[in-house]
Amino acid sequence: MNRNKILIVDDDELVCTSLKKALVKLGYETEVCVDANDALDIIKRFEPDVILLDIYLTKLNGLDLLKEAKKKFNHIPVIMITGYSDVNIAVKAIKYGAYDFLLKPIDLEQLNFVIKKALENLALRLEIDKLQEILASDKITKEYFGPSKKIQKIVNIAEKLAKSPDTTILLEGESGTGKEVFAKFIHQNSPRYNKAFVKINCAAIPRELAESELFGHEKGAFTGAQQKTKLGKFELADGGTILLDEVGELSLDLQVKLLRVLQEKKFYRVGGEKEISVDVRVIAATNKNLEDEVNNGKFREDLYYRLNVAKIQIPPLRERKEDIPFLTYSLLKELGIKLNREVEFVEDEVIDFLKNYYWKGNIRELQNALERAILLMDGNRFRIDHINFLVDKFDKENEVINKDEFLLKIPSNGIKIDTVIKKLILETLKITNGNQVRAAKILGLSRSKLRYRMEQLGIEIKKNIA
């Protein structure tokens, strides 16, 4: 198993020796550089996963070295270390691309925590780079959906169902959960992959034109049909796959005609007398519960059972929070290209907030929020203030800050200070519904300090903490 590599750049040999000894004990492969002029060459040769860089170097300013390192090795996270508490310097370091900023004397537990978070960030960025290659080829793979066990289990089911060329599949899920992407994934992994994939949004077409859109029409079939014969979506999809998006919006009379196509693979164009046969795999998608629609008389029961040969329930984003960092980075990449605004770094506070947000509109809402945030940025670093519009909305919807007087009862037989701190953090997280940004603000801590304390005390990051 390859060990992660750490490069220490500090002209104080004693600091380098002690840090190296400590990091080696923690399982890292470590190298030191006491001459800043050699740093770039050592980075190229050693290929570290993380760099620890002192700000105040004798021969070269650490911030200047940081800028050069980020130009040539932008993917490597750099953690700045210094013996001087200077807010302006810290702000500059972050602006120039530093991952984090630590003060001497270094707390080894906190250092190890920050290194681990930096490595997680690096691994995520590498995953996104692979994803970009996939996107460029227009091929949707399993990795596209996110790494969580929950979503990957569903993807595996979709992949198995895709192998059958004819099985009708019903995709159910809230708006914005990615039903169309699942449909494309199924098509691409089916024997029909080299044929057409045709989508029709049943909710977006006028009722009087819906039949024509699905099945086509003959010239003169109705007012406005003066052009030559028009092919419908089913004919265009012949041999391939058709996605009936928002199928629950179809009128009852059109549901009857759709049922016949599913049963017999035949239909008539509007105004036509010739029966047309098609070989099409149908995938239907809906944000409604079709079983409830059947019970309410709004959807035909026989059609429901024809569509529901195999059903895939796609979970909302709030139920797969582990995927949010991955989706955030991948969407930022796509939007960066679209808007010509590259985002090089996302602060942990942003990711923590996004993971705790409710996302009623799911992935689509996340994408829209990120697009707005990019347009508000004045640099290439994504900070929490770039999504203040979400933070304000979240606060208004969750007015749960407890303004009661703080009471602390110490048992007569004593209590450990760590127990008190853990209880205090848990109670604060309960008040903020798991939002760590707000919890840190209430406790008067920096976000990174709260995160470190939570890790140290074994506090899991959850929403709706009870």
Secondary structure by P-SEA (a helix, b strand, c coil): cccbbbbbbcccaaaaaaaaaaaaaaccbbbbbccccaaaaaaaaacccccccccccccccaaaaaaaaaaccccbbbbbbcccccaaaaaaaaaaccccccccccaaaaaaaaaaaaaaaaaaaaaaaaaaaaaaacccccccccccaaaaaaaaaaaaaaccccbbbbbbbcccccaaaaaaaaaaacccccbbbbbbccccccccccccccbbbccccccccccccccccccccccbbbbbcccccccaaaaaaaaaaaaccccccccccbbbbbbbbbbbbcccaaaaaaaaccccaaaaaaaacbbbbbbcccccccaaaaaaaaaaaaaaaaaccccccccaaaaaaaaaccccccaaaaaaaaaaaaaaccccccccccaaaaaaaaaaaccccccccbbbbbccccccaaaaaaaaaaaaaaaacccaaaaaaaacccaaaaaaaaaaaccccccccc
